[in-house]
Amino acid sequence: MFFGTLAIQNILLIAEFSGTGDPKMFQKLGSNVVRSTIEIAINAWALLSAKTVAFFSSRQSRP
C-alpha cells in the first residue's frame, strides 16, 4: 500500500506539471514511479510465492 501510494503521488505530480518545470524533476519523478512499481512487484512476489504460503500453512495453530 505504501509503495502504491508513492507511485500514484508521483504520477499525479508528473501529470500536473507536464509541460512546465525542470526536465530533471520529471526524470526523478519517473525514476521514483519505476522504483515504487518494482518494489510492489517484489513484495507481491514474496507474499504470494509458494514458499511463503507453505511457511504460513505450517505455522497455523491446530485445535
C-alpha positions in Angstrom: 0.0 0.0 0.0 2.8 2.4 0.9 4.6 2.0 -2.4 1.4 2.2 -4.4 0.6 5.5 -2.7 4.1 6.8 -3.6 3.7 5.7 -7.2 0.3 7.3 -7.6 1.5 10.5 -6.0 4.5 10.7 -8.4 2.3 10.0 -11.4 -0.1 12.8 -10.4 2.7 15.2 -10.0 4.0 14.3 -13.4 0.5 14.9 -14.9 0.0 18.1 -13.0 3.3 19.7 -14.0 3.7 18.3 -17.5 4.9 20.9 -19.9 6.2 23.2 -17.2 9.1 22.7 -14.9 12.6 21.3 -14.9 13.2 18.2 -17.0 15.4 16.8 -14.3 12.3 16.9 -11.9 10.3 14.7 -14.4 13.2 12.3 -14.7 13.4 12.0 -10.9 9.6 11.5 -10.6 9.7 8.9 -13.4 12.5 7.1 -11.6 10.5 7.1 -8.4 7.5 5.6 -10.2 9.6 2.8 -11.7 11.3 2.1 -8.3 7.9 2.0 -6.5 6.5 -0.3 -9.1 9.4 -2.7 -8.8 9.1 -2.7 -5.0 5.4 -3.5 -5.3 6.2 -6.4 -7.7 8.9 -7.8 -5.3 6.6 -7.6 -2.3 3.7 -9.2 -4.2 6.1 -12.0 -5.4 7.4 -12.6 -1.9 3.9 -12.6 -0.3 2.3 -14.8 -3.0 5.1 -17.3 -3.5 4.7 -21.0 -2.9 7.4 -21.0 -0.2 5.6 -18.2 1.8 2.3 -20.0 1.5 3.9 -23.2 2.7 5.6 -21.5 5.6 2.4 -19.8 6.9 0.4 -23.0 6.3 2.8 -24.9 8.5 2.6 -22.3 11.3 -1.2 -22.4 11.7 -2.4 -23.4 15.1 -4.1 -26.7 15.2 -7.1 -27.2 17.5 
